[in-house]
Amino acid sequence: MGRLVMVSNRVALPEEARAGGLAIALKASMEEAGGLWFGWSGKIAAESGQMHEQRLGNVQFLTIDLSKQDAGDYYDGFANRTLWPLLHFRMDLVDYSRETYAGYLRVNALFAEKLAPLLRPDDVVWIHDYHLIPLAQLLRERGVRCRLGFFLHVPMPSSDLLAALPDHRRLFEGLSAYDLVGFQTERDLERFQDYVRLFGHGQVIEHGVLETALGRRLRAGAFPISIDTAHIRSLAEKAVGKASVKRLAASLSRRSLAIGVDRLDYSKGLPERFRAFSRFLQRHPELRGRLTYLQIAPVSRGDVPEYRQLRQELEGLAGHINGRHADADWTPVRYVNRNYPHATLAGFYRLARVALVTPLRDGMNLVAKEFVAAQDEADPGVLVLSSFAGAARELTHALQVNPYDVDGVADAIAAALTMPLEERLARWRVMMDCIEKHDIAAWRQDFLAALRSA
């Protein structure tokens, strides 16, 4: 069995305490047999190409610096102003330019140039997410013949949306250079197969086996990412005694807590969620004053105009809701733009009676799974979950909602708050069984087993 080589836009270096599901999964994968993790350092240099190396045990970390121009075109430009909205079904926000696309290809070619000489014939290379779609083809052009796998962490949109991207065939034909392409859900896989058949001029040989217009065959499958369920459960149990969790509990004055934790992004449906909470207060006056909604939304991509506008909109909505509904001793909405340590968030999840996970579109959404894992098994809370999140395919016993239906979400909040213990226990048990069986280790093992046998 060859070395595992992981490639992602950013690398979680040893000194960085990243707690995200991807970082946990990748580190555990490489620690099993040793490996190499390659990606952008996140640093801006005078010119692109400077390499940095670190080691921790049997894992080698290699990162590369980018120039301001390359980072702007590749990351801020094509990856996040073109591909991100496209892959989240937001054609109205797609900002396409040939210059940023050229920069995206240029940085992928730089990655290939630096990585190809380091690879061995028996390596297994696992490439992650939309930033690096062309990388396999560029590696093949440089003589790399080892197994190459790709996993898309975000949704795969419908084929006609993909076809609206200029030069789409050149970009997505590059996926045929992989031996295995993984998606979050079966629905994402079906959309990709539709694209290959309808717009890529290829064919579906059988479910999960595709042939492109150039005659290249590849395998594709659904591999829903998950969490370290046991670890989150342990964090939540221990966090009960943390000062920050105790302060939050005391501040509620015996009221119930509804929690939302999302990166500040237009795909998360935050304005719609705020309006739904406001509608909950209007439609269910008998529950007024019984629930405090805490929305944690760390700022991301704060220099992008759409994100600045979103932040201003949410600040206005929070102020409007509180101005209309608050009492002297109760503020309905607490809106916080900061990060909290993972252990603290686990404690907040355990404290909450309701979790609001209502993205307009999401590849998976691990907050939904972490909330379930963090619950007190004797008195669990209720998950209100968008049917447009990938997690909805597995967490079928959540209260599933259409995030565009403000009244429907409002009524789901009321149902969650008043749900009897017996029903809460029954719903939670089914979801917990699912994420205990299909945890992050199972995801990692399933994908790598499929790649090695592809």
C-alpha positions in Angstrom: 0.0 0.0 0.0 1.5 3.3 -1.1 1.8 6.6 0.7 -1.3 8.8 1.0 -0.9 12.2 -0.5 -3.5 14.8 0.4 -3.9 18.0 -1.6 -6.2 20.9 -0.6 -6.4 24.6 -1.0 -5.3 25.2 2.6 -3.2 22.9 4.9 -3.9 22.6 8.6 -0.4 22.9 9.9 0.7 21.3 13.2 0.7 24.6 15.1 -2.8 25.5 13.9 -5.6 24.2 16.1 -8.1 23.7 13.3 -11.1 21.7 14.5 -13.0 21.3 11.3 -14.2 18.0 10.0 -11.9 18.1 7.0 -8.8 18.7 9.0 -9.7 16.0 11.5 -10.3 13.5 8.7 -7.2 14.3 6.7 -4.9 14.2 9.7 -6.3 10.9 10.8 -5.9 9.4 7.3 -2.2 10.3 7.1 -1.4 9.3 10.7 -2.5 5.7 9.9 0.3 5.1 7.4 2.2 8.3 7.0 1.7 10.7 4.2 2.2 14.1 2.6 -0.2 17.1 2.8 0.3 19.7 0.1 -1.4 23.0 -0.5 -1.3 26.8 -0.3 0.4 28.3 2.8 -2.2 31.1 2.9 0.8 33.5 2.7 1.1 36.3 0.1 4.7 36.7 -1.2 6.4 38.9 -3.8 6.2 36.0 -6.2 4.5 32.5 -6.2 6.4 29.3 -5.7 8.3 29.4 -2.4 7.9 26.1 -0.6 7.8 25.4 3.1 8.2 22.0 4.8 7.2 20.8 8.3 7.0 17.4 9.8 5.0 15.9 12.6 5.6 12.2 13.3 5.2 10.4 10.0 3.3 13.2 8.3 5.1 15.7 6.0 3.4 19.1 5.4 4.4 21.0 2.2 3.0 24.5 1.5 3.5 27.0 -1.2 3.3 30.8 -1.2 1.3 32.7 -3.8 1.7 36.2 -5.1 -1.0 38.8 -4.5 -2.0 38.6 -8.2 -2.2 34.8 -8.2 -4.1 34.6 -4.9 -6.5 37.3 -6.1 -7.3 35.6 -9.4 -7.3 32.0 -8.2 -8.8 32.2 -4.7 -10.7 35.5 -4.4 -11.6 35.6 -8.0 -12.5 32.4 -9.9 -12.8 30.0 -6.9 -15.0 32.2 -4.7 -16.6 34.7 -7.1 -17.3 32.3 -9.9 -17.3 28.6 -8.8 -18.7 29.1 -5.3 -21.9 30.9 -6.3 -22.3 28.6 -9.4 -22.0 25.4 -7.3 -24.5 26.8 -4.8 -27.1 27.5 -7.5 -26.6 31.3 -7.4 -26.1 32.2 -11.1 -27.2 35.8 -10.2 -23.9 36.2 -8.2 -21.5 34.5 -10.6 -18.8 36.9 -11.6 -16.9 35.4 -14.5 -13.8 36.8 -16.2 -11.2 35.2 -18.5 -8.5 36.9 -16.4 -9.5 35.2 -13.1 -10.1 31.9 -14.9 -6.5 32.1 -16.4 -5.2 32.8 -12.8 -7.1 29.7 -11.5 -5.5 27.5 -14.2 -2.1 29.2 -13.6 -2.1 28.3 -9.9 -3.4 24.8 -10.5 -0.5 24.4 -13.0 1.9 25.7 -10.3 0.6 23.1 -7.8 1.1 20.4 -10.4 4.6 21.6 -11.3 5.7 21.5 -7.6 3.9 18.3 -6.7 4.5 16.0 -9.7 8.3 15.4 -9.0 7.4 14.4 -5.4 5.0 11.7 -6.3 5.8 8.0 -6.4 4.1 5.4 -8.7 2.4 3.6 -5.8 1.1 6.8 -4.1 -2.6 7.3 -3.5 -3.4 11.0 -4.1 -6.6 12.5 -2.7 -7.5 16.0 -4.0 -10.1 18.1 -2.3 -12.7 20.6 -3.5 -13.6 23.1 -6.2 -10.3 25.0 -5.9 -8.4 22.2 -7.6 -10.7 20.7 -10.2 -8.1 20.8 -13.0 -5.2 19.5 -10.9 -5.4 15.8 -12.0 -5.3 16.6 -15.7 -2.3 18.8 -15.1 -0.6 16.1 -13.1 -1.3 13.5 -15.9 0.3 15.9 -18.4 3.4 15.8 -16.3 3.6 12.0 -16.4 1.9 11.2 -13.1 0.3 7.7 -13.3 -0.6 6.9 -9.6 -4.1 6.8 -8.4 -5.9 10.2 -8.2 -9.1 10.8 -6.4 -11.2 13.9 -6.0 -13.9 14.8 -3.5 -16.3 17.8 -3.9 -17.3 19.1 -0.5 -19.9 21.6 -1.9 -23.1 20.8 -3.9 -23.1 19.7 -7.5 -25.8 21.9 -9.3 -28.1 20.9 -12.1 -26.5 20.3 -15.5 -28.0 23.4 -17.2 -26.4 25.7 -14.5 -23.0 24.1 -15.1 -23.5 24.6 -18.8 -24.0 28.3 -18.3 -20.4 28.7 -17.3 -18.2 29.8 -20.2 -15.7 27.1 -21.2 -17.5 24.7 -18.9 -16.5 21.6 -21.0 -12.8 22.4 -20.7 -13.1 22.7 -16.9 -15.3 19.7 -16.1 -13.7 17.4 -18.7 -10.7 17.7 -16.4 -12.5 15.6 -13.8 -12.1 12.6 -16.2 -8.4 12.5 -15.3 -9.3 11.3 -11.8 -9.8 7.6 -11.1 -12.6 8.4 -8.7 -14.7 11.4 -8.1 -16.7 11.6 -4.9 -19.8 13.7 -4.0 -21.7 14.3 -0.8 -25.0 12.8 -1.9 -26.6 10.5 -4.5 -28.4 13.5 -5.8 -25.1 15.3 -6.5 -23.9 12.2 -8.3 -27.0 12.1 -10.4 -26.6 15.8 -11.4 -23.0 15.1 -12.4 -24.1 12.1 -14.5 -26.7 14.3 -16.2 -24.1 16.9 -17.0 -21.8 14.3 -18.6 -24.6 12.9 -20.7 -26.4 16.1 -21.7 -23.6 18.7 -22.0 -20.3 16.8 -21.8 -21.3 14.6 -24.8 -20.2 11.5 -22.8 -22.3 8.6 -21.5 -23.2 6.8 -18.3 -22.1 3.2 -18.7 -23.8 2.3 -15.5 -24.6 4.1 -12.3 -21.3 5.5 -11.1 -19.3 4.5 -14.2 -18.9 7.3 -16.8 -17.2 7.7 -20.1 -16.4 11.2 -21.4 -16.5 12.5 -24.9 -12.8 11.8 -25.2 -13.3 8.1 -24.3 -11.9 8.4 -20.8 -13.6 6.3 -18.1 -13.9 7.2 -14.5 -15.8 6.1 -11.4 -18.0 8.4 -9.3 -19.8 7.8 -6.1 -21.5 9.4 -3.1 -19.5 9.5 0.1 -21.3 11.7 2.7 -18.7 13.3 4.9 -19.3 13.0 8.7 -17.8 14.0 12.0 -15.8 12.4 14.8 -19.0 11.5 16.7 -17.4 10.1 19.8 -15.0 13.1 20.1 -17.8 15.7 19.8 -19.9 13.8 22.3 -17.0 13.8 24.8 -16.3 17.5 24.2 -19.9 18.3 24.9 -20.1 16.3 28.1 -16.9 18.0 29.4 -17.9 21.5 28.2 -20.9 21.6 30.7 -18.4 22.8 33.3 -16.7 25.4 31.2 -17.1 29.0 32.4 -18.3 30.3 29.0 -21.1 27.6 28.9 -22.1 28.3 32.4 -22.3 32.1 31.7 -24.5 31.5 28.7 -26.8 29.2 30.7 -27.1 31.8 33.5 -27.8 34.6 31.0 -30.9 32.8 29.6 -32.7 33.1 33.0 -34.3 29.7 32.6 -35.4 30.4 29.0 -34.7 27.9 26.2 -31.9 28.4 23.7 -32.1 28.2 19.9 -28.7 28.2 18.3 -27.4 28.7 14.8 -23.7 28.4 13.9 -22.7 29.4 10.3 -19.9 31.1 8.5 -21.2 34.4 7.3 -22.2 33.4 3.7 -25.1 34.0 1.5 -25.6 30.2 1.0 -26.5 29.8 4.7 -29.9 31.4 4.4 -29.4 33.7 7.4 -31.7 36.6 6.4 -34.5 34.1 5.7 -33.8 32.4 9.1 -33.9 35.8 11.0 -37.2 36.6 9.2 -38.6 33.1 10.2 -37.7 33.7 13.8 -39.5 37.0 13.7 -42.5 35.3 12.2 -42.3 32.7 14.9 -42.7 35.4 17.5 -45.7 36.9 15.6 -47.5 33.6 14.9 -47.0 32.1 18.3 -47.5 34.8 20.9 -48.2 32.2 23.6 -44.5 31.2 23.3 -43.2 34.8 23.4 -40.4 35.2 25.9 -39.7 31.4 26.2 -36.9 31.2 23.6 -33.7 33.2 23.0 -32.0 32.8 19.6 -28.2 32.9 19.5 -26.7 33.2 16.0 -23.0 32.8 15.8 -21.7 33.9 12.4 -18.0 34.5 12.0 -17.1 36.8 9.2 -15.6 35.3 6.1 -14.4 37.0 2.9 -15.1 40.3 4.5 -13.6 42.3 1.6 -16.2 40.9 -0.9 -19.1 43.3 -1.4 -21.8 40.6 -1.2 -20.6 39.6 2.2 -20.4 43.1 3.5 -23.9 43.7 2.4 -25.1 40.5 4.1 -23.5 41.5 7.4 -25.3 44.9 7.2 -28.6 43.2 6.4 -28.3 40.8 9.3 -27.4 43.6 11.7 -30.5 45.5 10.6 -32.8 42.5 10.9 -31.5 41.7 14.4 -32.0 45.3 15.5 -35.6 45.3 14.0 -36.6 42.0 15.7 -35.2 43.1 19.1 -36.7 46.6 18.8 -40.1 45.1 18.1 -40.2 42.2 20.4 -37.7 42.6 23.3 -38.6 43.2 26.9 -36.5 44.9 29.6 -35.3 41.5 30.7 -35.3 39.6 27.4 -33.5 40.1 24.0 -34.9 37.7 21.5 -31.9 37.6 19.1 -28.2 37.6 20.0 -26.1 38.0 16.9 -22.4 37.4 17.3 -19.7 37.8 14.6 -16.8 35.9 16.2 -15.3 32.4 16.4 -15.5 30.2 19.5 -13.3 27.2 20.3 -14.7 23.9 19.1 -15.1 22.6 22.7 -17.1 25.7 23.6 -19.4 25.3 20.7 -20.0 21.7 21.7 -21.1 23.0 25.1 -23.4 25.5 23.5 -25.0 22.8 21.3 -25.6 20.6 24.4 -27.3 23.6 26.1 -29.6 24.4 23.2 -33.2 23.1 23.0 -33.4 23.9 19.3 -30.7 24.1 16.5 -31.5 26.1 13.4 -29.6 24.7 10.4 -31.4 26.2 7.4 -29.1 26.8 4.5 -30.5 27.6 1.1 -28.0 25.1 -0.3 -25.2 23.1 1.4 -23.0 20.2 0.4 -23.4 18.6 3.8 -23.4 20.9 6.9 -21.5 19.3 9.7 -23.1 21.6 12.3 -26.3 19.5 12.0 -24.4 16.3 12.8 -22.3 18.0 15.6 -25.5 19.2 17.3 -27.0 15.7 17.3 -23.7 14.2 18.7 -23.5 16.9 21.5 -27.0 16.2 22.9 -27.8 14.9 26.4 -29.2 11.5 25.7 -31.7 11.8 28.5 -33.0 15.2 27.4 -32.0 15.9 23.7 -32.8 19.0 21.8 -34.5 19.2 18.4 -32.8 19.8 15.0 -34.6 22.1 12.5 -32.9 21.2 9.2 -33.1 22.6 5.7 -34.1 19.9 3.1 -31.5 21.5 0.8 -28.6 20.5 3.1 -26.8 17.3 2.2 -27.2 16.2 5.9 -31.0 16.0 5.3 -30.4 12.8 3.3 -29.1 11.1 6.5 -30.8 13.0 9.3 -34.3 12.1 8.2 -35.7 12.4 11.8 -34.9 16.1 12.0 -37.8 18.6 11.5 -37.0 19.2 7.8 -38.1 22.5 6.4 -38.0 24.6 3.2 -35.8 27.6 4.2 -37.7 29.8 1.7 -41.0 29.1 3.5 -40.8 31.6 6.3 -44.1 30.5 7.9 -43.1 26.8 7.7 -39.8 27.5 9.5 -41.6 29.6 12.1 -44.0 26.8 12.8 -41.1 24.2 13.0 -39.4 26.4 15.6 -42.6 26.3 17.7 -43.0 22.6 17.2 -39.4 22.0 18.3 -39.8 24.2 21.4 -42.9 22.4 22.5 -42.0 18.8 21.4 -42.6 16.2 24.2 -39.6 14.4 25.6 -40.7 11.0 24.2 -40.7 12.3 20.7 -37.5 14.2 21.1 -35.8 11.0 22.4 -37.1 8.9 19.5 -36.0 11.4 16.8 -32.6 11.9 18.4 -31.9 8.2 18.8 -32.4 7.4 15.1 -30.1 10.3 14.1 -27.4 9.4 16.6 -27.4 5.8 15.5 -26.7 7.0 12.0 -23.8 9.3 12.8 -22.3 6.7 15.2 -22.2 4.2 12.4 -21.2 6.6 9.6 -18.6 8.7 11.4 -15.6 10.5 9.9 -13.4 7.3 10.0 -16.0 5.4 8.0 -16.1 8.2 5.4 -12.4 8.2 5.1 -12.1 4.5 4.8 -15.0 4.1 2.4 -13.5 6.7 0.0 -9.9 5.4 0.1 -11.1 1.8 -0.3 -13.1 2.8 -3.4 -10.1 4.8 -4.8 -7.7 1.9 -4.3 -10.0 -0.5 -6.1 -11.1 1.9 -8.9 
